[in-house]
Amino acid sequence: MKDTWSLDVMYQGFEDKKFKEDLDKLDACIKNLNQFAEKLSRDQEKETIKEGLEQLEKFSALYSQMIIFCELKQSVNTKDADSASYLGVLSQKGNMTKAAETRFAKYVAETKNLDSYIKEDAYLQDYEYLLHNMVEDNKYLLSEEVEEALAKMDLSGGQAWSNLQGDLTSSVEADYRGKKLTLSEVRNLAYSEDAAVRKDAYEAELACYEKVKDAVAYSLNSIKMQDISVCEMRGFKSPLAKTLYYARMKEETLTALLSAMNEYMPN
């Protein structure tokens, strides 16, 4: 039985001609988006917004496909050097549009007749939710220069710490009944029908964390410190407030969900 999935529907590998071509297409998308953002004007606002959405969608669709392919390849083999290398390359390319995206978002937020344009144009109606969110999110956006700098710093900051935490937890081995298993394999045993298997797997999982606990704790603390700093810069009261805002959820809703969980949990 095959224990890995096929990604051929996306690319047949990193040497696939289509993957190489899409890297070039991604560079073209980045160039076009940045050039578009440089020439924003209030002439023909509706057409400008439509063009911006088309540019963003084209870039996002291609970027998402390529980054997901790399992540899926890496999830099978966390030590795959090619996956790690291309993830780094794509992350850098993704950050090359942050200034342009910020400029366009501010343009949309400052468009006085936005609702009228949406009402009279079927294309914009499909993006109504996104456009209104751009308007709301503008109050938390920093300048395009700062947004770009934060995105670049994140590569060697929070994102790097997150990658380290993920690498440590995916590669650590658990001792289960005399066998060496990956953490994922041990966790899967939690669904066994045998209570003894579940118990031994759980204890093996807890024991293996001892091997990486200090590095993982340091990684998580570093990620959270960055998050706290960025929240302060954007004007959020806390990381929780930021998370709730972008999840479009009220704190009362979260409290009700947690209360229901606690109420029905066994003693």
Secondary structure, DSSP 8 states (H G I E B T S, - for coil): ---S---TTT-S-TT-HHHHHHHHHHHHHHHHHHHHHHT--STTHHHHHHHHHHHHHHHHHHHHHHHHHHHHHHHH-TT-HHHHHHHHHHHHHHHTTHHHHHHHHHHHHT-TTHHHHHHH-HHHHTTHHHHHHHHHHGGG---HHHHHHHHHHHHTTHHHHHHHHHHHHHH-EEEETTEEEEHHHHHHGGG-S-HHHHHHHHHHHHHHHTTTHHHHHHHHHHHHHHHHHHHHHHT-S-HHHHHHHHTT--HHHHHHHHHHHHHHS--
